[in-house]
Amino acid sequence: MKLDVVDNNGKKIEDLNLEKEVFGQKYNKDLLSQYINVFKTNQRQGTSAAKTRAEVSGGGKKPWRQKGTGRARHGSIRSPIWSKGGVAHGPKPSTYSLSLPKSMKKRAMQSALSFKVSEGEVKVINEIKMTKPSTKNMKELLDKINLADKTLVVTEKPDIIIQKSMANLPKAKVVFADMLNIYDLLDAVDVLFEKNALINLQKKYK
């Protein structure tokens, strides 16, 4: 399997060989669905909280005597049925983290990469060369390679110039190879890899 490697003008300069073990796997819908479920669940912060009647301040004194007032009996103004009282069965901080075995994560990434390659949605650039942040230049680069607006750019290492250049492209996203996840990979219409980033991924998931 091969992919064209282009320069910053979108011109082909060489071929890049792909390992079938990483980029030639079958699309495993069930495995990817399980991965996405785990990924999205782990995005939940679980920090929502509400005070119970025991945690709300005040309310130690009975608001009025038990009998003789013609009003319903109450023992505390912090009862859940009172305004500004505690919350009955309210949310409390929780941990929603899930995990997958390393072998399943590896197979899921192989399946996702294989799917994007089979659909013709993976492009490779030798190196993204920019001397200063420029949204205009980044947009022109993506257009030269015929990439969709919703493109994921995967760099070999963190690059602040590329990050700033893409900050004002609302549908595009940039991530360096070690932080690539399957959710972003499948969510993008096109994926642009720097050559070395793709080579490193291939070694990692072989």
Secondary structure, DSSP 8 states (H G I E B T S, - for coil): -EEEEE-TTS-EEEEEE--HHHHS----HHHHHHHHHHHHHTT---------TTTSS---S-SS-SSSSSS---S-TTSTTSTT---TT------------HHHHHHHHHHHHHHHHHTT-EEEES----SS--HHHHHHHHHHTT--SSEEEEESS--HHHHHHHTT-TT-EEEEGGG--HHHHHH-SEEEEEHHHHHHHHHHT-
